[in-house]
Amino acid sequence: MYPKSQGFDIDFRSWYVDQEDFLAKFWASKREIQEEWQIDLSNLDIKNVVANGAYGTLYKGVYNGREVAMKILGNVEDGHTTTAEAFALLQSFYRQVAVMQHLSHPNVIQFHGASVGISGLKIPSKENSMEPSPSKACCVVLEYIPGETLRKHLIRNSRNKLTRRKAFKLALDLARGLSYLHSKNIVHRNFTTENILLDIYGRPKIAGFRLARFEAQNHRDKTGDVGTPGYIAPEVLEGKSYNRKCDIYSFGICVWEIFSCDTPYADLRSSEVLSSVVQQKLRPKFSKNCPSWLASIIKKCWDEDSEKRPEMKEVVEMLETLLEEDEDNDWWRFTPTIRGSFTPGYPYMHY
């Protein structure tokens, strides 16, 4: 799904034969492009670089008096970007905006707006000195979360583990967030603990929408390897058609990770994981003290047969029922006394 703008019909599929011609026409007409998500760059003040990644640079800034994170997706004027790369960056930009622009949920990172072209902005360099912004670049403005990734949080608490209550709340919040995305016909396609951010209250926020897509009406339209090794569903690894159930498989891996504070398949190389998941039906091992109800839910989520996996709304209902029935029981109380610590200000590129 690609948006159409006033004055310019943005249809990547009809222009793919001549990408250079498409880009020339696009940037020549960008002043005519007006979208509901277009931000007023004069109200955006960029403060400093947060992180650099393969798909852009993340900055901290202020927009309309609110702290935000701004990600610049590529600079086609850097002398190194090819026509194909510039086209792919623009395509990725519009896909992310199309997916995120109407999302609003406490467990999903909030989209504030975007801009086609960033001329006039003063952009900090790696040394945080100000320099002119490139004219042929796009930016996405999102909620700023001064926290860390869930993955980083779990690694730091691998020795003492999280309390079961805290782990349970994380799992339930993530289930609610992912269920919300699926209700909007969005498939995340890279649901991992690296793409989950924790705010200052320890509340998880689903981020990392670069690979997210609207679910195809014909599931055969969704094929190809996407995601992160260790979290990718078997049907995706095998190149078969897939749907939102691939996210539910990934959710099962993440819940195992949350309760164990361990890395799935830590002793295997990525290539070994990919082959073992498909050929040997390998899954992470449960510890002896893992509650049977939890193991049952996780196993349902990472079932080999995607049709047997529950819908995320069903997972939410199961977890909410368990919370209501068990929050006064002993398993809430007799847990490790050392709670997971939290480190604010950790740089991340998982927006």
C-alpha positions in Angstrom: 0.0 0.0 0.0 1.5 3.3 -1.1 0.1 6.8 -0.4 -0.8 9.2 -3.1 0.0 12.9 -2.7 -1.6 16.0 -4.1 0.2 16.9 -7.2 2.2 13.7 -7.5 1.0 10.1 -7.8 3.4 8.0 -5.7 3.2 4.6 -7.2 6.5 2.8 -7.0 5.3 -0.2 -8.9 4.5 1.7 -12.1 7.9 3.4 -12.1 10.2 0.6 -11.2 11.5 0.1 -14.8 13.2 3.5 -14.7 14.1 4.3 -11.1 16.3 7.3 -12.0 13.5 8.9 -13.9 11.1 8.3 -11.0 13.4 9.9 -8.5 14.1 12.9 -10.7 10.4 13.6 -11.1 9.7 12.9 -7.4 12.2 15.4 -6.0 11.3 17.9 -8.6 7.7 17.8 -7.5 8.2 17.4 -3.7 7.1 20.9 -3.0 3.7 19.9 -4.3 3.5 16.9 -2.0 1.2 17.6 0.9 0.2 14.9 3.3 -1.7 14.8 6.6 1.4 13.5 8.2 3.7 16.2 6.9 5.3 18.1 9.8 6.2 21.7 9.9 10.0 21.6 10.0 10.2 25.1 11.4 8.8 23.7 14.7 11.5 20.9 14.8 14.7 21.6 16.7 17.3 18.9 16.5 19.5 18.6 19.6 22.0 15.8 19.2 22.9 12.5 17.5 21.6 9.4 19.4 22.9 6.6 17.2 23.9 5.7 13.6 22.8 2.7 11.8 22.7 1.1 8.3 19.3 2.5 7.5 19.7 6.1 8.8 20.7 8.3 11.7 18.7 8.8 14.8 18.6 12.2 16.5 17.0 13.6 19.7 15.0 16.8 19.3 12.1 18.9 20.2 8.9 19.2 18.1 6.2 21.6 19.3 7.6 21.6 22.8 7.7 17.8 23.0 10.8 15.6 23.1 11.0 13.5 20.0 13.2 11.1 18.1 13.9 12.0 14.5 15.3 9.4 12.1 16.7 10.5 8.8 16.3 7.8 6.2 19.2 8.1 3.9 20.9 11.0 2.1 21.0 10.5 -1.7 23.4 13.5 -2.0 26.2 11.9 -0.1 27.9 10.7 -3.3 27.8 7.1 -2.3 24.1 6.2 -2.6 23.2 4.4 -5.9 20.0 5.0 -7.7 18.7 1.6 -6.6 19.5 2.3 -3.0 17.9 5.8 -3.1 14.8 4.3 -4.6 14.7 1.6 -1.9 15.1 4.2 0.9 12.2 6.2 -0.5 10.1 3.1 -0.8 10.9 2.1 2.8 10.0 5.6 4.0 6.6 5.5 2.5 5.9 2.0 3.7 6.8 2.9 7.3 4.7 6.0 7.2 1.7 4.2 5.7 1.9 1.5 8.4 2.5 3.9 11.4 0.6 7.1 10.7 -2.7 6.1 12.3 -1.4 3.9 15.2 -2.1 4.8 18.7 -1.6 2.3 21.6 0.3 2.6 24.9 2.5 -0.4 23.9 3.4 0.8 20.4 5.8 3.7 19.8 3.9 6.8 18.8 4.2 8.3 15.3 4.2 12.2 15.3 4.8 12.9 11.6 7.3 12.8 8.8 8.7 15.0 6.1 9.7 14.6 2.4 12.8 16.6 2.2 14.5 18.3 5.2 16.0 21.5 3.7 16.5 24.2 6.2 17.1 22.0 9.2 20.3 22.3 11.1 21.6 18.7 11.6 24.2 17.8 14.2 27.2 15.9 12.9 28.8 13.0 14.6 30.8 15.5 16.6 27.5 17.3 17.4 28.5 20.4 15.4 25.7 21.9 13.4 25.7 21.5 9.6 23.2 22.1 6.7 20.7 19.4 6.1 20.6 17.4 2.8 17.7 18.4 0.6 17.0 15.0 -0.8 16.3 13.0 2.4 13.2 12.0 4.3 12.7 11.9 8.1 10.3 10.3 10.5 9.5 11.9 13.8 8.5 9.5 16.7 8.0 9.4 20.4 11.3 9.8 22.2 11.9 7.0 24.8 14.8 7.6 27.1 15.2 4.0 28.0 16.8 0.8 26.6 15.8 -2.1 24.5 14.1 -5.1 26.2 17.0 -7.2 25.0 19.6 -5.1 26.8 17.4 -5.1 29.9 17.2 -8.9 29.9 20.9 -9.4 29.4 21.7 -7.1 32.4 19.3 -9.2 34.5 20.4 -12.6 33.3 21.9 -13.5 36.7 19.1 -12.6 39.1 16.2 -12.8 36.5 13.1 -10.8 36.6 10.4 -11.4 39.1 7.6 -13.5 37.7 5.2 -10.7 38.2 7.3 -8.2 36.2 7.9 -10.8 33.5 4.2 -11.6 33.3 3.3 -7.9 33.0 5.9 -7.4 30.2 4.4 -10.4 28.3 0.9 -9.2 28.7 1.7 -5.7 27.6 3.5 -7.0 24.5 0.6 -9.3 23.7 -1.8 -6.3 23.9 0.4 -4.2 21.6 0.9 -7.0 19.0 -2.9 -7.8 19.1 -3.6 -4.1 18.4 -1.3 -4.2 15.3 -2.9 -7.3 14.0 -6.4 -5.7 14.5 -5.1 -3.0 12.1 -4.0 -5.7 9.6 -0.4 -5.0 10.2 2.3 -7.7 10.2 5.4 -6.6 12.1 7.7 -9.3 10.5 10.6 -8.5 12.9 9.2 -8.9 16.4 12.2 -9.3 18.7 13.4 -8.1 22.0 15.8 -5.8 20.1 12.8 -4.0 18.6 11.0 -3.4 21.9 11.9 -0.3 23.9 11.3 0.2 27.6 10.2 3.7 28.8 11.2 5.2 32.2 8.4 3.2 33.9 9.6 -0.1 32.4 6.6 -0.2 30.0 7.4 -1.9 26.7 6.8 -0.2 23.4 6.9 -2.1 20.1 9.2 -0.3 17.6 11.3 -1.3 14.6 8.7 -1.0 11.8 11.1 -1.0 8.9 9.9 -4.4 7.7 6.3 -4.1 8.8 3.6 -4.5 6.1 -0.1 -4.5 5.8 -1.3 -8.1 5.7 -2.0 -9.2 2.1 -5.6 -10.3 1.3 -4.0 -13.2 -0.6 -1.5 -14.7 1.8 0.4 -16.0 -1.1 1.6 -12.5 -1.7 3.7 -12.7 1.5 6.9 -14.7 0.9 10.6 -14.4 1.4 13.0 -14.4 4.3 12.5 -11.4 6.7 13.3 -10.9 10.4 16.0 -11.9 12.8 17.5 -15.4 13.1 16.1 -17.2 16.1 12.8 -15.4 15.9 11.8 -16.3 12.3 8.9 -18.7 11.9 9.5 -21.9 10.0 7.2 -21.1 7.1 9.1 -17.9 6.5 12.4 -19.7 6.6 11.1 -22.2 4.1 10.0 -19.5 1.7 6.4 -20.4 2.0 3.5 -18.0 2.1 2.8 -16.6 5.5 0.6 -14.2 7.4 0.3 -12.5 10.9 0.9 -15.9 12.5 4.6 -15.5 11.9 4.5 -12.6 14.5 2.9 -15.0 17.0 5.8 -17.4 16.6 8.2 -14.6 17.3 6.1 -13.5 20.3 6.5 -17.0 21.8 10.3 -16.8 21.5 10.2 -13.3 23.1 8.1 -14.6 26.1 10.5 -17.5 26.6 13.3 -14.9 26.6 11.5 -12.6 29.1 11.0 -15.3 31.7 14.4 -17.0 31.2 16.5 -13.8 30.7 18.5 -15.9 28.4 19.4 -15.8 24.7 17.6 -18.2 22.5 20.0 -20.7 20.8 23.0 -18.9 22.4 25.3 -21.8 21.6 24.4 -22.1 17.9 25.5 -20.1 14.9 22.8 -18.3 12.9 23.0 -20.8 10.1 22.6 -23.7 12.5 19.6 -22.1 14.1 17.9 -21.6 10.7 18.4 -25.2 9.6 17.6 -26.7 13.0 14.3 -24.8 13.4 13.0 -26.1 10.1 14.6 -29.6 9.9 14.7 -30.6 13.5 11.8 -28.4 14.8 14.3 -27.0 17.4 12.9 -24.6 20.0 14.5 -23.1 23.2 14.5 -25.4 26.2 12.3 -24.6 29.2 13.9 -24.4 32.7 12.7 -26.8 35.4 11.0 -24.0 37.3 9.0 -22.7 34.3 5.3 -22.8 35.2 3.4 -25.4 33.1 0.7 -22.8 32.1 3.4 -20.6 30.7 5.1 -23.4 28.8 1.7 -24.4 27.4 1.0 -20.9 26.0 4.5 -20.5 24.6 4.3 -23.9 22.8 1.0 -22.9 21.2 2.6 -19.7 19.9 5.6 -21.4 18.3 3.7 -24.4 16.9 5.2 -25.8 13.7 1.8 -25.4 12.0 0.9 -21.8 11.8 -2.8 -22.6 11.6 -2.6 -24.1 15.1 -1.1 -21.0 16.6 -3.7 -18.9 18.5 -4.6 -15.4 17.4 -3.0 -12.6 19.5 -6.4 -11.6 20.9 -6.7 -15.1 22.2 -3.3 -14.9 23.8 -4.3 -11.7 25.5 -7.4 -13.3 26.9 -5.5 -16.3 28.2 -2.9 -14.0 30.0 -5.6 -11.7 31.4 -7.5 -14.7 32.8 -4.4 -16.1 34.4 -3.6 -12.7 35.9 -7.1 -12.4 37.4 -7.0 -15.9 38.8 -3.5 -16.1 40.1 -2.4 -12.6 41.2 -3.2 -13.5 44.8 -1.6 -16.9 44.7 1.8 -18.0 46.0 3.6 -17.9 42.7 3.3 -14.1 42.7 4.9 -13.7 46.1 7.6 -16.3 46.4 9.9 -14.9 43.7 13.4 -13.5 43.6 13.6 -10.3 45.7 16.1 -8.5 43.4 14.0 -6.8 40.7 15.3 -6.0 37.3 17.2 -2.8 37.2 16.7 -0.1 34.6 19.2 2.1 32.8 17.9 5.3 31.1 19.5 6.9 28.2 20.8 3.8 26.4 21.4 4.6 22.6 19.4 2.5 20.3 18.5 2.3 16.6 15.3 0.3 16.8 12.8 3.0 16.0 
